[in-house]
């Protein structure tokens, strides 16, 4: 997906790491989550975010574009570590900690972060065994549409005028 949802526990941690100004600049703080029926737009679920989350959990809820979120994290940690991308992990030795890459290279470090997606090799070592994804028949669709284009359309501008997260559920 194009978006990262940073709940208060995450935004609080990011602020502790000095990334609060970046979150404010790059993120959007939705006022609420609205779950709606696809057929008639009836609201079937509602969660207030905004100041309610700040009061209850001590930090805001943000939506951040994935590329912006990755860049923000990269800038924060890059001076302190060696980030490797595009390397396929084929095995993990948590006792060292180290990984073997598809190239045969073994990489060791104090901390290894496996961000290897839905077909993760590293998750086996975190959750204690393979837990392959199972098809549910459900789908989620996301899109990025420039705000200016939404504001030009009378039927769509309400999606921008109130900052909220909306989920339409249907068959």
C-alpha positions in Angstrom: 0.0 0.0 0.0 1.0 3.6 -0.5 0.1 4.7 3.0 1.5 4.0 6.5 -0.8 4.4 9.4 1.2 5.5 12.4 -0.9 5.0 15.5 -0.1 6.8 18.8 2.3 4.2 20.1 4.3 4.5 16.9 4.1 8.3 16.6 5.1 8.7 20.3 8.2 6.5 19.6 9.1 8.4 16.4 8.8 11.7 18.4 11.3 10.3 21.0 13.7 9.6 18.1 13.4 13.3 17.1 11.1 12.7 14.1 8.2 14.7 15.3 8.8 17.7 13.0 9.0 15.3 10.0 5.7 13.6 11.0 4.1 17.1 11.3 5.4 18.1 7.9 4.8 14.8 5.9 1.8 13.3 7.8 -1.9 13.9 7.9 -3.8 13.6 11.1 -7.3 12.3 10.3 -10.1 13.5 12.6 -11.7 10.1 12.6 -12.1 6.7 11.0 -15.5 6.1 9.3 -16.5 2.6 8.1 -19.2 2.8 5.5 -21.5 0.5 3.6 -20.5 0.5 -0.1 -24.0 0.5 -1.4 -25.4 3.6 0.3 -22.5 5.2 2.2 -24.2 4.4 5.5 -21.8 4.7 8.4 -21.6 1.3 10.2 -18.5 2.1 12.3 -16.9 5.2 13.7 -13.7 5.9 15.7 -12.7 9.4 16.7 -9.0 10.2 16.2 -7.7 13.8 16.3 -7.5 15.3 19.8 -9.3 12.3 21.3 -6.3 10.1 20.6 -3.9 12.8 21.8 -5.8 13.0 25.1 -6.2 9.3 25.5 -2.9 8.0 24.2 -0.5 11.0 24.4 0.2 11.3 20.7 -1.6 11.7 17.4 -2.6 9.2 14.8 -1.0 9.9 11.4 -1.3 8.8 7.8 2.1 9.1 6.0 3.0 8.2 2.4 5.1 5.0 2.5 8.0 6.6 0.6 8.0 9.6 2.9 7.9 7.3 6.0 10.8 5.2 4.7 12.9 8.3 3.9 12.2 9.7 7.3 13.4 6.5 9.0 16.4 6.2 6.7 17.6 9.7 7.5 17.2 9.1 11.2 19.2 5.8 11.3 21.6 6.0 8.4 24.4 7.7 10.3 24.4 4.9 12.9 24.1 1.7 10.8 24.7 -0.1 7.6 21.4 -0.4 5.7 21.3 -3.1 3.0 18.5 -3.2 0.5 17.8 -5.6 -2.4 19.4 -8.6 -0.6 17.4 -11.8 -0.5 17.7 -13.6 2.8 17.7 -17.4 2.6 18.4 -18.3 6.2 18.7 -16.7 9.6 20.9 -17.7 12.6 19.4 -15.9 15.6 22.1 -17.2 17.9 24.8 -14.8 16.3 22.6 -12.8 15.0 23.4 -13.3 11.3 21.7 -14.0 7.9 22.8 -15.8 4.8 22.0 -14.0 1.6 21.2 -15.6 -1.7 24.7 -14.6 -2.9 26.1 -16.8 -0.1 27.4 -13.9 1.9 26.8 -14.1 5.6 26.0 -10.8 7.3 26.3 -10.4 11.1 25.3 -7.4 13.2 24.2 -6.4 16.7 20.7 -6.0 15.4 19.1 -7.3 12.2 15.7 -6.1 10.9 14.0 -8.4 8.5 11.7 -6.3 6.3 11.2 -9.0 3.8 7.4 -8.8 3.1 4.5 -11.2 3.0 6.7 -14.2 2.1 9.1 -13.5 4.9 11.9 -15.9 5.8 12.7 -13.9 9.0 9.2 -14.2 10.4 9.8 -17.9 11.0 12.4 -16.9 13.6 10.2 -14.3 15.2 6.9 -16.3 15.5 8.4 -19.7 15.9 7.6 -21.3 12.5 6.2 -20.8 9.1 2.9 -19.2 9.0 2.1 -18.9 5.3 -0.4 -16.3 4.2 -3.8 -17.7 3.3 -6.1 -16.3 0.6 -9.3 -14.9 2.2 -11.1 -13.8 -0.9 -11.0 -10.2 0.4 -9.4 -7.3 -1.4 -8.3 -3.8 -0.4 -7.9 -1.1 -3.0 -6.0 2.1 -2.4 -5.3 5.0 -4.7 -3.5 8.3 -4.6 -5.4 11.2 -6.2 -4.0 14.7 -6.1 -6.1 16.9 -3.7 -6.5 19.6 -6.4 -8.3 17.1 -8.7 -10.7 16.0 -5.8 -11.5 19.7 -5.0 -12.5 20.3 -8.7 -15.2 17.6 -8.5 -18.4 18.4 -6.7 -19.0 14.8 -5.8 -15.5 14.1 -4.5 -14.4 17.4 -2.8 -16.1 16.4 0.5 -13.4 13.6 0.8 -10.8 16.4 1.2 -12.8 19.1 3.0 -13.0 16.9 6.2 -9.8 15.1 7.0 -11.0 11.6 7.8 -10.1 8.0 7.1 -12.9 6.3 5.2 -13.3 2.6 4.6 -16.1 1.4 2.3 -17.0 -2.2 2.8 -18.8 -4.4 0.3 -18.9 -7.7 -1.4 
